[in-house]
Amino acid sequence: MAKPERFTRNTKLPGGSQISMRHRTGITLHEAAKRYFDGQGYGKNKKLPAVSALKQECAALLAGKKKLYSGYRELKDRSRKLLVAKGDADRMLDVGKNAAGHDDPLIQKRHISHDR
């Protein structure tokens, strides 16, 4: 990517390298943004979308997200309730318990080792 003439001209001025070092972060961000937008096809023939259009799109996406998230929350609550009910039923029926009374074999192993 070629540097703009103004940039190369300013670096040749006395103290110009200090100016470029002071503004290196901003220059680097500008160059990265230019590369991104050039890669997306924006430039001479294609203009960037208007801010108002971007805000409307963002608002529509957020509304969709809220709607989907409320459904997700309901499903998550239902799943949690089902897991609690399953755990209660397993405890009442002693399903999945082995000799030491634990579901996990590692817990059983630790339990046996503490009894010694």
N, C-alpha and C positions, 0 to 999 in steps of 0.2 A: 504494500500500500504506500503510495507516494505521499510524502508530507506536503501540506499546503505551503505555498510560496511564503506566506507571512511567517509561518513557523520556522522555516529554514532561514529566512532573512533575520528574524529576531535572535536566533542562536548565534549569528555572526556579529551581532552588536556587542559592544563592551558590556560585560555582565549578562549577556544573553543566555549563557549556559546556566547561570544561577537562576534566571527567570524560568527556564525550561525545567530545572530541577524542582523549583518551588511549585510548579504547576503540573508536574509529571503525573500525579494521580488523576487530575481532571483530563489531561490529554489522553492518558491510557483508557479511561472510561469512555471518552468520546470516540476514540478509534475502535474500541470493542463494540460500541453501539452502532457505529457506522458499518462495521463488518456484518453484524447481525442483520440490520435492516437491508443491506445490500444482498445478503444471502436469502432473505425473505422475499426479494423481488421489489422492494420499495426503492425508489430513486427518481430518476427523471420522468419516467412514464407513469409510475404509480405513486399516488400520494398516501400519506399516513391517514388512518381513520380519524374523524373528529373526536374530540374529547367527550362531547355529549353522546355520541354513538357508543363509545366505549363504556360510559357510565350506565347507559341503558342496558347494554349487554351484560355488564357486571350485575346490575340489579336483577335482571331476569335469571341469571345463573344462581344468584344467592337465594332467590325465591324458590327455585327448583331444589336447591340444596336443603333448605329448611323443610320443604315438603317431604323429601326423601328421608331426611334425618328423623323426622317424627315417626315415620314408618319403621325405621331401623330401631329407634328407641323402644317402640312397642314390641317388636320381635325379640329384642335383647331381654326385655323384662319377662316376656313369656318363656324364653329359653331358661332364664335364671330360675323362674318358678318351677319349671319342669325338672330342672336339675335338683332343686331342693326336694321336690316330691319324690324323685327317684332315690335320692339319698335317704330320705325318711323311710321309704318302702324297703330299701336294702337293709337298713338298720333293724327294722321291725321283723324282717324275715331272715336275718343273719345270712344274707346272700354274699358270697365272695369272701367270707372270712376263712382264714386258715387257722392253724393250731393255736397261735398266740392271740388271735382275735383281731389281726390287722390285715387290711387289704394289700398293702405294699410289702413284698418279700424283704426289702431292705429294712423297713421298720421292724418286721418280725425278727430279722437277724440281729438288729441292734437291741431289741427287747430281750432276746435269748442271751446275748452277750452280757447284758446288765444283770441278769439273774445269777450269774456265776459268782 
